[in-house]
């Protein structure tokens, strides 16, 4: 703990220790709901952690009738029409790409709403009569992730087909996860700590399609917090190409991220991949989701892996909070 407090200059870890509480308070907060009828297409626009929010909603909606598009860039797809809801999220409120998407509201037939902590996005929405939801930024955009995710679930309650019981379940699972991985539990039973200690080269996280958002988030968090390169790849796609790269010695470390109820063909693939790694004497780690709905699976995997990124940063004596490279780019846009 002394090492964490010494290296984590802005005490990021304390925000993560409160993630389940932040999620619960954000979902239960009294916020006006979006009541837009006849929507058959939702576009989620955002970058970084804000983009991961869209990835999670895409997973939730993947087996529903509502088409979902996640935009991480400057332009809306041509498929946007008057039955499209465009959800723009910028935790900072100043994300250049997301502001560009929001600006397309002037010429688009789509219906727009926005989430941010204020700043340029809030100003734009006021000037252009767009519904804006101001959500508190806690510590940093990436540490604010769950607050924004559960606030969005709150606001879109009438549109997103996920039951309140499923959301409550996800918060219960977050609390259970917290008890295992938080900074007051620095022992060998802490899965995030153990994984962080094992990662000393370049990790590659393999995932099934439904858990893609957790893999993307892990890449982002390791890059921002631990300042470390990370790879990620769909396990089924990797079986057709990426697996070949393991035929010679590598500085890459494989992590197999599995769902408790993966499709039977995916489970078959995991078994084969593990057999291959054992035959090649390739050391790997596994991380397995909780046994709950898709939201529960994703948020708990993200929670564990985000804590992994913080612990890994501390072990390498890297301050997880500053992101000077991002500041360098933003200051020149």
NORNOR-V731451 format. One record per pair of residues at least 24 apart in sequence whose ideal C-beta (glycine too) atoms are under 6 Angstrom apart, sorted by the first residue. I is the first residue (numbers start at 0). GAP is how many residues later the second one is. D is the distance in whole Angstrom. If there is no record, write none. Layout:
<<I	GAP	D> <I	GAP	D>>
This chain:
<<2	311	6> <3	310	5> <6	307	5> <6	310	6> <6	312	6> <7	312	6> <8	310	5> <8	312	6> <9	311	4> <11	127	6> <11	131	6> <11	308	5> <11	309	5> <12	170	5> <12	297	6> <14	123	6> <14	124	4> <14	128	4> <15	291	6> <16	165	5> <16	166	6> <18	127	5> <18	284	6> <19	154	4> <19	155	4> <19	158	5> <21	124	5> <21	125	5> <22	123	5> <22	127	5> <22	148	5> <22	151	6> <23	147	5> <25	121	5> <25	124	4> <25	125	4> <26	123	4> <26	126	6> <26	127	5> <26	140	6> <30	123	5> <30	124	6> <32	124	5> <32	125	5> <33	79	6> <33	121	6> <33	122	6> <34	123	5> <35	49	6> <35	75	6> <37	45	6> <38	44	6> <38	46	5> <39	43	5> <40	26	5> <40	43	4> <41	24	6> <41	26	5> <41	43	5> <42	26	5> <42	28	6> <42	43	5> <43	26	5> <43	43	5> <44	26	4> <44	43	5> <44	53	5> <44	56	4> <45	43	4> <45	52	6> <46	25	6> <46	48	5> <46	50	5> <48	92	5> <48	93	5> <48	96	5> <49	39	4> <49	40	6> <49	41	6> <51	161	6> <51	165	5> <52	36	6> <52	96	5> <54	158	3> <54	161	6> <55	157	5> <55	242	5> <58	151	6> <58	154	6> <58	235	6> <59	102	6> <59	234	6> <63	97	5> <72	24	6> <73	26	4> <75	28	5> <79	28	6> <79	30	4> <80	28	5> <81	27	4> <83	26	4> <84	26	5> <85	24	5> <85	26	5> <86	26	6> <87	26	4> <88	26	5> <89	26	5> <89	31	5> <90	26	6> <90	46	6> <90	50	4> <90	53	5> <90	57	6> <91	49	6> <92	24	5> <92	25	5> <92	26	3> <92	27	6> <92	28	4> <93	25	5> <93	26	5> <95	237	5> <141	82	6> <165	127	5> <168	123	5> <168	127	5> <169	125	5> <169	126	4> <169	129	5> <172	117	5> <172	119	5> <172	123	5> <172	127	5> <173	125	6> <176	123	5> <176	126	5> <180	123	6> <180	126	5> <190	113	6> <191	112	5> <191	115	4> <191	116	4> <191	119	6> <192	118	5> <194	90	6> <194	113	5> <195	112	5> <195	115	4> <195	116	4> <197	87	6> <198	113	5> <200	50	5> <200	52	5> <201	27	5> <201	49	6> <201	50	5> <202	27	6> <202	50	5> <202	52	6> <203	27	4> <203	48	5> <203	50	6> <204	27	5> <204	50	5> <204	52	6> <205	27	6> <205	29	4> <205	50	5> <206	50	5> <207	27	6> <207	54	5> <207	58	5> <210	46	6> <210	48	6> <212	85	6> <213	84	5> <213	87	4> <213	88	5> <216	85	5> <217	87	4> <220	85	5> <220	88	4> <221	87	5> <223	99	5> <224	84	4> <224	85	5> <224	88	5> <224	95	4> <225	83	5> <225	86	5> <225	87	4> <226	91	5> <234	34	6> <253	30	4> <254	30	5> <255	30	5> <256	30	5> <257	30	5> <258	30	5> <258	38	6> <259	29	5> <259	31	4>>
